[in-house]
Amino acid sequence: MTESHPLRGKLPPRRLAKEELARTHKSHLKKQDLTPDAPRPVKQPLLDQAYPASTRSIRDLEIVPLSDLRIEEHHRGKGVVVKVISPPYVGAGVISLVEDELGNADKIAIYNHSDSSILSGVPEGCIVAVKEPYYKYNGSGEDYMICVDHPSDVILLRFTDPIIPELLRLGPLLKSAVDWRSAGDKAFIERDFPTAVFWQVLPVWSRSYLSNKQCQALEASDDGTFRAGIFAKRAGTNLVLGRYDAAKADALASRTGASSDWKAYFTAGRACYGLCDYQTSRGYLESALGLDPPATSSVKKEHSRCLSRLYEESTGSYNFEALFDSLSPTNVHLDVASFLSNTRVADSPLHGRGLFAARNIKAGELIYVEKATLMPNQYEPSRASAALYAMMVRQLYDNPSLASTILSLYGGAYQRSGHEGDLVDGVPIVDIFLVESIRNKNCFSAPLSTLDDTRPTTTSGRMAKGLWLHASYMNHSCVPNSMRSFLGDLLISRATRNIAEGEELSQQYVPVKALSDVRQAQFLAGWGFTCQCALCEAESRGSRQMLQKRKEILGRIERVCGKNTPNKGVLPDSAIRTVDRLTKQLEELHETEVYAGLPRLALVYPVNWLIQAHRGRKAHAKVVRYALRLLREFGFRAPADEDANWEPREIYNGKGGASLMTIHVVTALKYASEAYKALGRTDLAARCEEAGRFGYMMVTGFENDLGILNG
């Protein structure tokens, strides 16, 4: 159903009766029971169907009956208050049957709530309010439902909330504060954490955030000690659920002024640690230690861990080898802090804001190291994007403090309301379409480790998707001055040449294409900009006719090379001669006035093929010749004479023009080293190997043996 449907904006010709809805819902529940452990899918938004989240309080809206809802309409200025009258059917969202005060029944589908939220499976009997509901046609017969995409558009109401119509009121389900606390304790012991939160006390920063059951324990008692205990239990539950904002608030609300407050400071410190706010975490943990806690060893352990993170933040000192060894498919979220002090965010002459060097940085040095703000452990490419989107939505809802940083990122042309992240009715406004726009423009693809990704036997395509806020500020260049690598959820950025203080830092958004028009089309489609780096700006002055001829020759080369791959053994002389001849023709099509001091990326593929071809034939002098040429095609200063005595490490000093660092530069140095050694030039072989190891550190993030690249 689209908004062009002829019934759009009209009342349904017929609505299904409650009994009909119940029969269909019951049949779905039976199917659900057959596959209780099936992975839960994610409904990822389509940006061409975007609509804004409600920014108004439910108390400012006109409450209407379900019978007033019109097909495919977003009912601006209106809201519904309904009671859930069925168990939830859990799929990509949660589908329940609901009823209003007049006895009208309908379906509601709630999407994008995390498993830690009671709204991810609303219990029967709860009262919910939907703000500015979207009434959706499901594509067949008389099937309609209220579709809640934005998690902040639905509110779980307290049973005593005056906005609930009299006929929907149930009254308190338990009588005493002790009863409410016991219900929460039982749910916690059974590890049903959303229900435990449902029974426990409201967070101090928003008494309307959750339901009647959550505030009932608080309202049922005037005993300060009892109330403090409820807050403390709620803080512990929120900590387990990863709701660090609420855990911190509840923990601080549980203080009584007694020495037992060490527990409150301990929980608040752990919550701040979860938010990567290590400085504040240290303060709370030191307050806990100052109260001489019985569990001194546990607090000291957390304090020591916090000091380690602060040391990493200030020094950029990491044991990358140990971090690499600790990685596994079940351990991708490393316990480390970000090191960002070498950089600063400022307005960029290229696009919006950018990242700039706060000091002089030498080639190979760390520019920054950043732990992912959000990165799901999902390395299946078909699911990785959806997993990151879902995590972003749910974390913004569960931890509103993240909004100020995540929602400030570039979101393309999506129209913002200016209220995203604001607390309304006790919950943060989360616009899922803005979140998806930000994800599209700012996420990175990451292997489990870049080191493993360079191995010849690595399975290709195993990439997670993550959001690194600091890295997102870096603008693109086809010939960047930095290179990023990954260890789990850690992004490592190193300088590929010497960088001066105040210079803008750049990175490649994606591996660059050899032909300029293909590159520009990719950037325009993906990010909405035209690249103006040194290479692209020079190529824009080149001849379109010459570009077309380069395309034709490169296509011919690719066809020949595709039929003669070096890994199939010794290649015939005829194939090598053909590729060599075509490569010379391709070189002649590069205008000297355009490419002086710049990479000639169209030549990289055939030259690299020729290195491999001559290496397979053990033609060592030719391997050196083409390896040096490959360095030059990437823009590095290397001699044209294979007999020259030169200093390989000097290619990284940035002199002589723009250059592009890639794994192919490393392998060219490695193969040159092998060939020099075979030719008896052992000193030059050692220097090439050293330069290769240095380059490999830039590629993988830390020092590694070039032997990994055997092949």
N, C-alpha and C positions, 0 to 999 in steps of 0.2 A: 504493500500500500504506500503510495506517495501522496504528497500534498496536492497533486493534480487530480486525485480521485473525485468523482462526481458528488460523493456524499460528504466531502470535507466541509466542516463547519456546521453540519446538520446533526440533529438527534438521530440515533439509530432507529431504523424502522421497527425493529423489535430487539429487546434485550432478553437474554436467557434468564429464566427463573432461577431462584436459588437452588432448587432441587436439581435442575439440569446442570448447573455449574458444579454442584457437589459431586454428581455422578462422574463427570469428566475428570474432575480433580482427583477423585478417589482412584480412578484407573491409572492416572499418572503416578500417584503415590505407590501403587503396587509395582509399577515398572522400576521406580526409583529404588525400592527395596531389593530388587534383584541384583543391582550393581552398586552396593554401598561404598566400595573403595575406588570407584572410577574417578580419574582425575577431573577436577572441576574446570570447565572451560571458562574463558574470559570473553565477554562481549566488548570488543574493541570498537570505539566510535568511528563513524564515517564522517569526515570533516565537511563533506558537502551536504550533510543533514544536520549541521550544528544548530543548536538553540541555546540561549544563555541560561545559567542557573538563576533561580529566584534569589533576589537580594533583600526581600522584605520579610518582616516577622509574620508569623502565622496570625498574630493578634491584630495585624493591620489589614488582613485580607477578609473578603466577604466569604463566609462559610456557606457552601451550597450543597444540596443533596446530590447523590450519585446520578440521579435521573436528569440532572441539568448538564451533564458532560456531553460534549459534542465531538464528533469523529475527527480525528487528526487535528485537534486544536490544542494549543497551549493556553490554558485558561488564565490569562494575566489578570491580576487583581483579585483572584478567587482562590479558595482552598477547600479541602474536604477533611472532615474528621470522621474516622471509621474504626470499627472494631474488627479484629482478625477473628474469623470464625472457622478456620481450618488449620490443620498442621501444614507446615511449609513444604513445598516441592522445591528441591534445591538443584539447580542446573547452573547455567552461566549467571543467572540471578536467582532470586527467591520468589516463587509465585505462591500467593496465598489468596484465599477468598476473604472478602471484607463486606461489612454491612454498615449502613448509616442508621441514624436514629429513626428514619421513616421505614426501615425494613428493606430498603433497596439493597441488592447484593451485586457484587461485581468482582473482577479479578484485579490484583495488583502485582506488578513485577518490580522488585527492588534490586537494582544492580550496584556493583562497585563498593559494597561494604565488605570489610575483611572478616575472616573467620573469628576474629576477636570481638566482633560487634554483635550484640543481640539482634540487630537488624539484618544480619546475614541469615537468620532463620527465626523470624518473629514468632514467639509462642502464641498459641491460640488464647484468645481473651485479652490480648494487649490492645491498647488504643493508639492509633497513629494518626498524625496530621500530615497531609501532603500539600505542599505549597505550589500554587500555580500549576496544577496537574496537566500532564500531557496524556490525552486519551487516544490510544492507538488502536487501529484496526489491524488484526493479525493475518489478514489475507484470505480468509475463507469464511463463508457463511455468516453467522452472527457472532463472530468471535472478536471481542474487544477487551481491552484492559487498560488500567492506569499504568503507564510506563514511567518509572522513576530512574532516570539515568544519573542525574547528579545526586550524590549521596546526601548532600545538605538539604535537598528538597523534601526529605521525609524526616519527621520528628517523632520519637517515641514519647508519649505524654505520660505524666503522672496520673494515677487514677483519680486524684483529688483536684486535678487542674480544672479551673472554672470554665475553660473553653470547651470542655467535653459536655455535650448535651446530656440532660438528665437521664434520658432513656438508655444511654450507653454506660452510665456509671455502674461500677461494680461494688464500690466501697472497699475498705481495707481488707486484704486477704488474710493478714495476720494481725494479732491484737497488740503484742508487746514488742519493745525494742529487742528484747532477748530473742524472741521468735525470729525476727528479721535477721539478726546476727547469726543465729543458728542455721538458718536457711543458706546464708552466704558461705558459712564455714563448711557445710555439707557439700555444696557445689565445688568449693575450692579443693577439698580433699579428693573428690571424684575427678579432679582436673577438668571440670567443666567451667573454664575461666570466664567465658562471656556471661554465663548464668550467675557466677559468683559476683561479677560486677553488677549484674542486674539486681541482685539482692542487697548490695552494699550501699554505702553512703555516697551522696553526690560529691563531686570534687568542689573545693572551696571557690574555684574561679567561675563556677556556673551552676547555680542550683536548678536551672531548667534543662541541664544537659541530658539527663537521663530520666528514667521513669519513676513513678510513685514508689515502687518497691525499693529503689535505691536511696531515696530520701526519707523513706518511712522510718528506718532505724534511727536516723538523725532527729527527725521530728518527734519520735516517740519518747525521747529521753532528754532530760535537762541535766543529766549527770555528765560533767565535763570529762571525767576520766573514761566513762563509757564511750562518749563521743570520740575521744582521742583514740581509743582502741579500734573503733570502727574505721576511722580515717587511716590508721596504721595498716589494718587488714586490706583496705581498699588500695593503699599505696603498694603493698606487696603484690596484689593481684595485677594491678596496672603495670608493674615492673615486669612481671612474667609475660604479659601480653605485648610488651614493647611500646606501651603508651607512656613514654617517658615524661612528657609535659605534665600529664595528670598524676603520675607517680610522684614527681617532685612536689607538686602542689599539695597533694594529700599528705605526703610525709611531713612537710613543714607545718601543715594544719594539725598534725597529731601531737605537736610539742605541748608539754605541760609545765615546763620549767624545772623538771626533776632530772636527776642524773640518767634516768632511763631514756631521755631524749637522744642518747647516742644512736638508738635504733632509727630515729627520724632522720638524723644527719647522715647515717650510713646509707639508708635507702635513697635520700636525696642525692648523695654523692654518686651512687651507682646509676641513678637516672640521668644525671648530667654526663656521666661517662658514656652512657648509651647515646646521648646526643652529641658526643665528641666535644663537649665543652669541658676540657680537662682542667682548666684553671679554676672554674667554679667547683668542679668535682673535688679537687684537692682541698679547697676551703672547707667544704662540708665534711670531708673525711677527717681533716685535722680537728674540726669541732667535735666529731665523734670520739677521736682519740683523746681529746682534752677532758672528756667525761669519764675516762678510765673504764672503758666497757669490759664486761666479762669476756666477750668474744674478741679480745684484743688481736689475736693472730689473724682472724678474718679481716678485720678492719685494716691492719697493717699490710696485709697482702694486697688489698684493693688500693691502698695508698701508694704502695711501691709500684704497682702497675700503672697508676696515674702518673707518678713521677717519670716513669719510662716514656710515657707518651709525651709529656712536656719536654723531655730531653730531645726526643725526635723532632718535635715542633721547632725547637730553637736551634738545633744543630744540623739537621738533615743527615744524621748518622744512623744507618740501618745495616743490619746483617742480612743482606739480600740473599746470600747463599742459604742461610738457615730458613729464611722465609720461603724460598723456593722449595727446599726439602720438606717443609711443612704442608705444602699444597697437596691436595687430593681432590677427587670429585666431590667429597663430602666436606672439605675444608677449603673454601674459596674466599671466605671473609676473614681477612687477616687482622689480628689485634695490633694495629699500628696507628700512628697519628700522621697527619699531613704536615709537610714542610713547605711553606709558601713564602717565606720572608724575603726570598731573592726577587720577588715580583710585586707589582702593584697594578691595580685596575685603573684605567683612565680613558678619557675620550680618545677615539682613534681617528686618524685622517682617512682610514680605509672604510670601515663600517662600524657605526655605533661606538661601543666601548671595546677596548682591547686590553691585552696584558703587556706590560712593559718591564724591562729589566731594572731592578732597583740598585744594581751594582754591576761592575764589570764581571762577565762570566766567560771563562775560557772554554775552548772546544773540549767536549767530553765531560765537563762538569755538570752536576745536577742543576737544573733550572728550578724545578719543584718536584715534589713527590706528593701525590694526593690520593687519599683513601676515598673510594666512591661514596657519594652521598646516598645513592641507592643503586644496587645491582643484584637482581635475583640470580640464584644459582640455577640458571636454565641455559644450557649450551646447545639446545636444539633450535636451529635458525628459524624454523617455522613457528616457534612458540616464544622466542626470546623477546620480541618486541611487545607482544601482548602481556608477557609477564612483567616487563618493566613498567608498562602503562599502568597495570593493576597495582603494582607496588607504589608508584607515585601517587595515585589517587588515594589509596588507603593510608599511606603515611602522612599525607597532607591533612587528612581527616583526623587521624589518631594523634598527630603531633603538630598542632597549629603553628608552633614556632618555626617550622620549616618553610612556611609560606613566604616569609620576607625574602628568602634567598632563592628558592626554586621558582616562584612566580615572577621574579624580576628578570628571568632569562628571556631571551628573544623568542617570541612565539609566532613569527611570520606576520601574515596579514590578519590574523584572527582579531576580531573586535572585542576589546575588554570592557567590562562594566566599571572597573576601578574599585570594586568591592571584593574582589577575589581574596580569600584569606580572612576577611572580616568575620568576627563572631556575631552571628544572628541566631536568636533562640538558643544560645548556648553552644552552637556548633559552627565550625568554620565553613564559609562558603567555598565549595570546591566545584569548579566548572570543568567537567571532564573533557570538553572539547579544547579548552585552553591547555589543559594538561597534555593532551595528545599532540597539540601543535608544538608545545615546548619540547616534548619528547622527540618529535620528528626532526627538529632543528638542532638539538643539542646532545643527543645520545651518541655514545661511541660503541663500536663493536670490539669485543675483547676476547682473546683466547685465554685458556686457563693460565698459560704463560707464553710470552713471546719467544722465550728460549726454545721451548718444545715445538713451537710453531715453525721454527726454522729447520728442524730436523727433516732429512729427506723422507723419513717413513711416517711423518705426522699425517693423521687423517685430516683432510682439509674441510673447512666449513663449520667447524665446531666453535661457534662464537656466542658469547653472552652479549647482552645489551646493558649498558650502565650509564649513569648520570654522574659526571664529575663536574661540579659547579665551577671551580676555578679554571679548569681546562676549557670549559665552554666559552670563556671570554676571549680565548685566543682566536684571532682571525686566520684565514687560510692564505697560504702562498704555495704555488707549485714548486718553488725553490726555497723552502722554509729554513729558518735558522735553528730549528729544534727537531727532535725525533722522540716519539713516545713509544713506550713499551709497557707491558702489563705483567704483574704477578697477582693472580687472583683478582681481588677488587682494588688492587693498588696500581695507580698509573704513575709511571716514572718518565719525566721529561728531561732530556739531556741536550746540551748545546752541540750542534753539528759544526760550528765554527766559533771563533771568538766573537762575543757580543758585548757592545759598549753599554754602559749605564744609560738609561733613558731610551734605548732602542726598543721598538716594538717587537714582541716575540710572535712568531708565526709557526703554524703547523700545517700539515696536509690533512684536509678533512677526509679524503679518500685517496688511494693511490692514483696518481695522475695519469691521464691518457696521453699517448704519444702525439696525437694530432690536436691542434689548438681548437678547432671548431667543435670537436667532440667533447673536449674538456669544458668549454664554455657552456655548451648545452647542458651538461651534467650539473654544473654549478647553478645555472639559472633555474633548472627544474627542481633541484634539491633544496637550494637555499635562497634563491631569488636574487643572486648577485652576479655580476660579471667580474671575473678575476682581473686585477690590474697589477699583478706581481711583475717583476722585471722580465721574466720570460714571456708572459702573456702580452704585456704592453709592447714588447719588441715584435712579437709575432703578429700583432694586430696591424703593424706597418708593412708586413710582408705581402707578397703578391698572392692573390686568390688563385691565379692560374698555377703558380708554383705549388701551392698547397694541394690542389687537385692532382697534379702530377705525382707529388709525394705519396698521396693516398694510393694511386694506381700502382706505383712501384712497390710500396710496402705490401699491398695485397698480393702481388706476385711473389714477393719474398716469403710471405707467410704460407702460401700454398706449397712452395718448394720445401720449406723447412718442415712443414707439417707432415710431408710424406717421407722425410729423412730426419728422424729424431736421433740425437746423439746417443741416447741411452740404449739404442738397438745395436750398438757395436761400431766397428770401424765403418765410416761412411765413404761412399765412392767419390773418387776425384771429380767426377762430372758434377755431382751435387755441390761440392765445395766450390768449384770454379763458377758455377751458375750463381750461387749466393754471393760470392765475392764480386762478380761482375755487376750484379744488381745493386749491391751495396755501394759500389763506386758511383753508379748512376744516381742512387738516392742521395749520396753525399753532394753531388754536383747541383742538386735541386735545393740546397740550403743556401740562402743568400748570405754572403759574408757580412754585409752591412747590418743584417738583422741578428745574426747568431754570434757575433764577436763576443767572447767571454761568457757565453751562455750554453746551457745544455742543448744537445740536438737529440731529443728523445726518440724521434722516429728511427734513429740509427742504432739504438740500444739493442733491440731485438736481434737484428742480423749479426751485429758484432758479437753479442753474447753467444749466439749459435756458432759462430766461427771459432770462438775460444774453445767451446766444447768439442767441436769437430776436430780441431788440431790437437787437442789434449788426448782424444781417443786414439789418434795416430802417433802420439808421442813426438809430435813436431814441436819441440820445446821453444825454439826461437820464435816460431809463429805464435805460440801461446803467449809469450811475453809481448810480442808486437800488438796482438789484439787485446790483451788485458790492459795495456797502457792506453790503447785507443778507447776502450770502454770507459776508463776513468775520465778521459777527455770528453767523451760524449755526455757524461753526467756533469760536466762543467768543472772538473778538477784540473789543476795544473799538473800534467804529467808529460814527460819527454816524448817526442815523436820518434826518436831513435831508440830502438830496443837495446842498443849497445851502450847507451848513456849510463853514467854513474849518477844516481840521484837519491834524494832523501824522501822516501815514501810518506813518512809521518807529516811532512810539510804540506801535504794536500789539504789538511784540515785547518790551515791558518786563515782561510777565507780570502786570501789575496788572489787577484786576477779575475774576479767576476763571480757570478752566482753559480752555485753548485747544488746538486741534489744527492743526499745521502740515502742509500738503499742497501738491502742485503746483497744486491748484485755487486756493489762496490767492494764489499767484504770478500765475496767469493773471487772477484777478479784479483785482489791482492793475494789471496790464498793460492790461486792457481799460478800467479806470477812467481810467488815464493817457491812453489814446487819446481817450476820450470827453471828458474835461476839456479836452484840447487843442482838440478840435473846437468846444467851447463857449466857447473863448477864455480859459480859466483856465489859462494856461501855467505859472504858478508851481506850482499844485497838481498839474498834470500831471507836472511834473519831480519833485516830491516823491513821487508815487505810483510813478513809474518807478524812482526810487532805492530805495524800499521793496521794490519787486518784485525788483530786482537783488539786494538783500540777502537776501530770502527764497529767491531762486534759488540763491544760494551755499549756503544750508542744504540745499536739495534735491539739488544736484549735487555738493556737496563743495568747490567752489572758484568763484571769480568768473567769471561768463559773461554774454554779451550776451543780453538778453531777446528779441532778434530771432530766435533759434532757435525760439521758440514761435509764430512766425507761423502763422496758420491760423484 
